[in-house]
Structure formats: structure tokens, C-alpha cells
Amino acid sequence: LYGTQTIENGHLTIGGIDTVELAKQYGTPLFVYDTSLIRKRGRGFKDTFEKLGVTAQVAYASKAFACVAAYQLAAQENLSLDVVSGGELYTAIKAGFPEERIHFHGNNKSIAELELAFDTKIGCIVVDNFHEITLLKEISEARKQKMSILLRVTPGIEAHTHDFITTGQADSKFGFDLNNGQTDEAFAQVKDHEFLCLLGLHCHIGSQIFETDGFALAARKVMKKMGEWKQAHGFECSVLNLGGGFGIRYTEEDKPLEPHVYVEEMIKSVQAEAEAVKLTMPEIWIEPGRSLVGDAGTSLYTVGSHKSVPGIREYIAVDGGMSDNIRPALYDAKYEAIIANKADKEKDATYTVAGKLCESGDKLIIDAALQQAEAGDILAIFCTGAYGYSMASNYNRVPRPAVVFAEAGEHQLVIKRESYEDIVANDLPLTLKKG
Ligand code: LLP
């Protein structure tokens, strides 16, 4: 069980609310977020920086789960916000998110998206490539408006769950290569610009990372570059953004470190390098997505059909699937589950949880240990808070689920379930004549 989850009268509860009741009230599939756990995670990161005496911004990488209420929750917790599209930026504006704490990412931001960022006077644009530098110069000069920027660099480190690889030349679609002169060229193009204010550098080495070494090495490499610029040009970066990627526990096999450990190791590395290259310690920004909202989210489904493949597998099918959680199909991601209305019963059955979408690969969990299940039961899949709803689709014209926040015995609908009307809302009737 995660966060505030408990089992009461045989039912799974979240934030003091009976999930079986939530399923009844709002229908399924339903995402339920334990918002106090999101707050706890956010405070965990912020407190660690505070304890270390390091000035920092913790930006919620909102691609993990974006909606007006999520942005307002992030604002309540004094987090900053990482947005990666006009749509996320627009959502932030609608949420009334403090614009000076919005950071805008993306490897192909459109002119319209950049204009929206200038209109909104956001805190910072994370510049990804030379084309973007050209656009930013044109826009800022035409408007005579300043904009703070970071340069996103690819340090040649790629991290995955347990290890990282270093490559001289990182084959990545993101950022300026740190190792082949691109980053220096970008620096030369922006450093004396009248309206673009270079704050520093950004790097992000991957997602669902369990080890600290990759972060530490990336921090050292980027700091080294900052040291070079100070030496050669007397330019001091004031910000180092180390991205997100801190791993979380989806299943028993996952053994992430406590979030603060990642931060502490990064900081150690930055401090050591700052000393070595004689730099003042920059402000540190991070961008956690998954580790803020991942284990705070639970998906509720209603169990329907059951299929036996004798001697091989028992399938139970639920009323959602890859349309609300594409991660198992896309990444072979693993999850654990429970029958929410039989949560006190022993898990003495094994089922493969199938979705309802027309695709053989639409299985949410293969061979899940579960309580004996029957039609009408409520299945809860844990840890679906990151990249679940945000990657949902209308494949098969399945309406997207509703989302509820639960905290301290209260709950609130934050995203309505899509209706069939919503599904056809943008469709137009055929006007071409039959030939
Ligand atoms: N910053 C940057 C620049 C990123 O590209 C990402 C994630 C993050 C921060 C947040 O990373 P996190 O803390 O959430 O690991 N859809 C995939 C994950 C894609 C991550 C993309 N970038 C998944 O479901 O596993």
C-alpha cells in the first residue's frame, strides 16, 4: 500500500475515502490521486535542498499528469512547473499558475507556442536547438521583451533504471551536444544578446533511474563546462537544472532510493566540481515528474469477462486498458494490483488482467497475484499516477476516464469522464458527394 492507503472493512481506501464507493459514485475506469502523498513528495525534495542550504527550484514535470487542479496543487506547494507544449502552458494559465515559476521545454516549439510564452511572461524557456535560438531572437527583438533562458545540453550520459551509459556523442533528439562544440556555439550565439538572458544549463539523463551515479556524473560534466566559460569569458551561470528521472517502486522488484538521496548525491557532486573549477555554487533546479505523482495515483476498473486458457492462463478483462494506461503495451511496464472490494482476502489466484481494447497486446498485468475475482469486482492497479492519464487516448473511441483527488476524508472530481458526445465533438459530417 502507498501513502495514505488503508484497508477498512475489506475495502481499499485512499485519503480516507473508500475506493469502492468512489467507483460507484463516478464509475470506472477511474483515476484516484492521494494528493497528500504528492504534497509529501514535493516537500521532501524542497526540505532536502533547504537542509543542505542550497537555493533551489523544484519544478513539477507536468507531462506526467497535467490538469488544472494538478497545477493548482503544485502552486499550493510552491513548486515550479515544467511545461512542454502550448497545451500544457495554456492549462497552467487557466490554473492561474504563477507565471514566473513556469519553465518551457520542447525540441520543436512553434512560433505560436513561443509567442504564448512571451505573452504570459513565463520564468524561463529551456532552449533546445539553434532554430529555436533564431526564433527567440526574432521574437524578443520584435517585442523588445526580455526572456530568461537555459540551454539544454546532452552530456553524453544515458541512464536507465539500474545503470547508465556514457557515449562520446549522445544520439539524442534533445539539446546541444556538450562534447562536440555545439554547446559552446549556442553559448556564443546568446551570451551577449540584448533580450535573451542566459541563466545557465539544463540536462536530463533519463527516467525511472534508481542509481545516483548518472546524475552525479552529469552534474560534474555540466559544471565543468560552466567553469570553462568562466575562465574563457568571465561568464558565470547562475542556474544548473539537473532534470528529473528519479525512480519509483512499481513492483517488489523495484528498489528506488529515497528521493532526498538523489538530491544529496547531486549536490555533493556539484559542490565538489564548483570547488574544483572555482565557481560559486549555482542555484539548482530539478524537474521530477514520476516521483511526485506516480505512486499517488491508483486506477480503478470494474472486472467483466473471464476467459480460461486451460493449463496456461486465466484472463480477467476490465473496462479500460491501453486507452488509459499504455505503459504495459508500450514499455512492458509492470504493475501490482488488488481487488479493492476484497482487499482483506488472501491473494491466492493468478490472473492476467486484459484490457477491453481491440489489440492482443492490451494486457495491463501478466500473471498478477490477486484475490479470487468475479464480474463486478473493483480492480485497483497501483502506481498509475505518472504517464497514465497523460498518455491516455481515444483508441477504439473509448472515452477517457474521470480523475478524482482524495485527501483527509474529502474527495473531489478534477477531470470529468469523457462522454460519447465529447468523442464526436470535433467530427464533421461528410459533404463530399458520392462519385
Ligand atoms: N525533465 C525532462 C526534460 C524530461 O524529458 C522528463 C521526462 C522529465 C523532466 C521528468 O522525468 P520523470 O521525473 O517523470 O522521470 N512516458 C514515459 C516517461 C517519459 C519521460 C519523458 N521525459 C513513461 O511512461 O515511463
Residues whose N, C-alpha, C, O or C-beta is under 5 A from the ligand:
A	BS01	LLP	A61 A64 H204 G206 S207 Q208 G243 G244 G245 F246 E287 P288 G289 R290 S291 Y387
